[in-house]
Amino acid sequence: MEFGLSQEQRMVVDTVRSFVERELYPLENEVERTALVPRELGREIQDKVRALGFYAPNIPREFDGGGLDHLTFTLLERELGRTSMALSVFWGRPSNILCACNEDQHARYLSPSVRGEKIDALAMSEPDAGSDVRGMKAFARREGDDYVITGAKHFISHADIADFVIVFVATGEEETPAGPKKRITCFLIDRDTPGFEIRPGYRAVSHRGYHNGILAFDECRVSANQILGEEGNGFDMANTWLYATRLTVAAMCVGRARRCFDLCVDWAARRRQFGQPIGRFQGVSFKLADMATEIDAADWLTLAAAWRLDQGLDANRQIAQAKLYASEMLARVTDAAVQIFGGMGLMDDLPIERFWRDARVERIWDGTSEIQRHIIARDLLRPLGA
Amino acid sequence: MKVFVAVKRVIDYNVKVRVKADGTGVETANVKMSMNPFDEIGVEEALRLREAGKAEEVVAVGLGPRQCQETIRTALAMGADRGIHVKTDAELQPLAVAKLLKAVIEEERPGLVILGKQAIDDDSSQTGQMTAALLGWPQATFASRLDIGNESARVTREVDGGLETVDVKMPCVVTTDLRLNEPRYASLPNIMKAKKKPIDEKTPEELGVDAAPRLETLRVTEPPGREAGIKVESVAELVDKLRNEAGVI
C-alpha cells in the first residue's frame, strides 16, 4: 500500500494551490459582494489556466486534454475546492460525457470545449424531477430527421456562461420487466437555438456568483445529429460518464474544509479569553480534534475511491460514500468553525460564514445524501437479493 | 552558456511561522514547504535567458536532506534542464552552502550563477556574496534587471535611495531582488516531463567540503508584538504627524 503522492501529483497539487491562493483568493471578496464574475475576468482566468496546459485536465490526451488519471484529477479538484466556485468554474473541466461525441460533434463541441472556446453546462433536474430523474417531463418528439423539444430544466449550474448545454430529455416510453420506463436521450443544444432560452435562475444561499439557470424549451427543433450517444440510451450514458463527477463534489468539500480548518486552528491559538488561548479550552480543542479527524477520513475515502477508478475496480459505492461523508463532514466542520469564531464567524469580514453557507448545497446537488445512502445500501443488499 | 541556479527548500511564505516551545527553532512539522521565492525568481530569470537564446542550459542545484529533491524537481517542472542535489542531513549555514556551491560550480563551470538575494527562513543574505568571494568571481547583488552581453553582464541593483547599474565580467554571481521578474507556475506538460530529467546526487564528502556549522543558535524568540495604531481626525493631521513625528516626508 502506498499513501504518498508521486512527485508529479505533488507538483500538480502545489501548482494548483499556488494558483488558487495567488490568482483567485484575492478576487473572492469582490465576487461575494457583487455575486458576479465579469466575463472578461473569467476569460482571463481561462487564458492563464490554458497557458499552463492545465485546461481540461480531466479530458484524455487523445482528445488534447490534460489526461490526468482519476486520482491526480481528484487532487486537483480538492485544491480548486478551496476557492469560490464562481471563480474555479473558469478552470475549465468540460464534462467527461463529451468524450462520447461522434466525429462531427467532436469538432463542434469537444474540441472547442477542451480549447476553452466553448463552455458546457449539464441539464438534468426539473421542477418536478429532482432525485427522481426518470420523472422528467421535458420531451422531444420525432419529426422526420428532427426532434422537437418542449419542457423546462432548472438548477442548471453556470448555464449563464454556457455556450451549449448537454440536456437529458424523454423521447418516449418503453416496457421493462419493472414496468413502463421513460426513454431518456441526451442532446447537445447550442445556446442560440431557436425555441431555446436560458433564463436567470434562483438566488441561492450557497456559492454566490456561481449562478444556476432555468432552461426553457418551446418547440425547439434540433437535428438528430445533436443527439449525444444514441436515442434512448441517455440514462446509460449518464451512468457511464457522470457518476464519477460526484467525486468532484467530495474532493472540493475536503479542500474547502481544510482551508476553513486552518483558519480555525490559527484562531484557536491566537484568540484569548479568560487569560488564555481559546484552544486551551476543551470545548474548542476537542472540536478541532474531531474536525481534523473527519477531514482526513473524508480525504482518504475520496482518494481511495479515485484510486479504485484508476485500477478499473467497481467504485460506485465508494464514490457515493465519499460524496456522502465529505459533504456531511463539511457541514459539521463549517458549523463548528462558526462556533469557534463566535460572532465573528457570522460576519462577512471573514470567509467562515461563506464556507458555512456554501457547505449546505453540497449535501443536495449531484445526488442528495439520501440518494447516496440509497446507492450504498443497494450495493450492499442487492447481491443478497434484498 | 550554462546558468546555475540554487534552490532552497523553505517554509512556504503563506505559512504563519511559529517558534518551537523550547526556543530551539521554528516548527517545521506538518508545515508546507516550498521553494524560496527569491530562488523562484532566479529560476525564472535563467529560463528567460535560455528562451532568449542567451543560455543553453539551466541547472538547478539544491542542498540538504532527501526532501530537497522535491524543490529541485519543482525547478525542473518550471523548465530547468537538470538538477544537482548535494545530499546532507547536517544543518547548513551560509558559509557551508557557499563552499559546497563553489565545489559544484568548479566542476560544472557555468558562465553565470543566479541565487536568491536571501532565503525567507533565516534571512541571512550571505550565500551569494560568500560564493562569489570563494570563487574569486565578480558579484552583483539585489538585481532588479539583468542584461547579458558578450563577456559581461549589466545588472541594475536595488540599493538604498534608488537604483545602481553595474557591469560585471562573466562568469559572475548575481542575486535576485523581488522586482527582477514574476516567476511562472509549473505547467502541466512540464510537470509531466520533470520526472524524466536527471538529478545528480553528490555528498559534501565527495566534494571534499567540511560543511560543519560555525555558528551556534542560542535562542529563537517571537518578534515583539506590534503596538496599536492611532486614528487621525484629518488629512492635515496625518501629514503633520508623518512630517513631524515619523519624519518620513
HADDOCK unambig.tbl for C-alpha pairs under 7 A between the chains (distance, minus, plus):
assign (segid A and resid 8 and name CA) (segid B and resid 191 and name CA) 5.98 0.50 0.50
assign (segid A and resid 8 and name CA) (segid B and resid 192 and name CA) 6.31 0.50 0.50
assign (segid A and resid 11 and name CA) (segid B and resid 74 and name CA) 6.79 0.50 0.50
assign (segid A and resid 11 and name CA) (segid B and resid 191 and name CA) 6.71 0.50 0.50
assign (segid A and resid 15 and name CA) (segid B and resid 185 and name CA) 6.33 0.50 0.50
assign (segid A and resid 15 and name CA) (segid B and resid 186 and name CA) 6.37 0.50 0.50
assign (segid A and resid 52 and name CA) (segid B and resid 187 and name CA) 4.30 0.50 0.50
assign (segid A and resid 52 and name CA) (segid B and resid 188 and name CA) 6.22 0.50 0.50
assign (segid A and resid 53 and name CA) (segid B and resid 187 and name CA) 5.68 0.50 0.50
assign (segid A and resid 53 and name CA) (segid B and resid 188 and name CA) 5.22 0.50 0.50
assign (segid A and resid 53 and name CA) (segid B and resid 189 and name CA) 6.36 0.50 0.50
assign (segid A and resid 54 and name CA) (segid B and resid 187 and name CA) 6.97 0.50 0.50
assign (segid A and resid 54 and name CA) (segid B and resid 188 and name CA) 5.66 0.50 0.50
